[in-house]
Amino acid sequence: MDDQVKLHGYRIELSEIEHVYEKEDFIAKAVALVRNDRLVLYVQSQGDTIITKEMLERAKMNAKRQLNHYMIPS
């Protein structure tokens, strides 16, 4: 099944975004979706880890190095 979406004129593979975020050691599972014309990402923590804002910012910075700007969830 293809999980490609078109958002603001860009074709985006949601699984590619999920894969990048799941590389983080504190993220067990990531799910990218389009909600209200925005790209959003839901994450599940690894084990008993509590995900902080700083951890999410680090993950976002890492994603910015690997993905195009229009593939970064808000």
C-alpha positions in Angstrom: 0.0 0.0 0.0 1.3 3.4 -0.9 1.4 6.0 1.8 2.3 8.9 -0.5 0.3 12.1 0.0 0.3 15.5 -1.8 0.5 18.5 0.5 0.9 22.1 -0.7 2.0 20.8 -4.2 4.6 18.4 -2.8 4.5 14.6 -3.0 5.5 13.2 0.4 6.2 9.6 1.5 4.9 9.4 5.0 6.9 6.3 5.7 10.2 8.1 4.9 9.4 10.7 7.6 8.5 7.9 10.1 11.7 6.1 9.4 13.9 9.1 10.0 12.3 9.8 13.4 12.3 6.1 14.4 16.1 6.2 14.2 16.1 8.2 17.4 16.9 6.0 20.4 14.0 7.3 22.5 11.3 6.8 19.8 9.8 3.3 19.5 7.2 4.2 16.8 6.4 7.2 14.7 3.3 7.9 12.6 3.1 10.7 10.2 -0.3 12.0 9.1 -1.9 15.0 7.4 -4.4 16.7 9.7 -6.1 20.0 8.8 -3.8 20.6 5.9 -0.7 20.2 8.1 1.9 17.5 8.4 1.9 16.1 11.9 3.9 13.3 13.6 2.8 11.2 16.6 5.5 9.3 18.5 5.6 6.5 21.0 8.4 6.5 23.5 10.9 3.7 23.9 10.2 1.8 27.1 9.6 4.0 30.1 11.3 7.0 28.5 9.6 10.3 29.0 10.1 12.4 25.9 10.9 16.0 26.6 10.6 19.1 24.4 14.4 19.2 24.1 14.5 15.6 22.8 11.8 16.4 20.2 13.8 19.5 19.1 16.9 17.4 18.7 15.0 14.8 16.6 13.6 17.7 14.5 17.1 19.1 13.9 18.3 15.6 12.8 15.3 15.3 10.5 16.0 18.7 8.9 19.4 17.3 7.9 17.9 14.3 6.2 14.6 15.5 4.8 13.4 18.3 2.6 11.9 21.3 4.4 8.3 20.4 3.3 8.7 17.0 5.0 9.3 18.3 8.5 6.2 17.9 10.7 4.8 20.9 12.5 
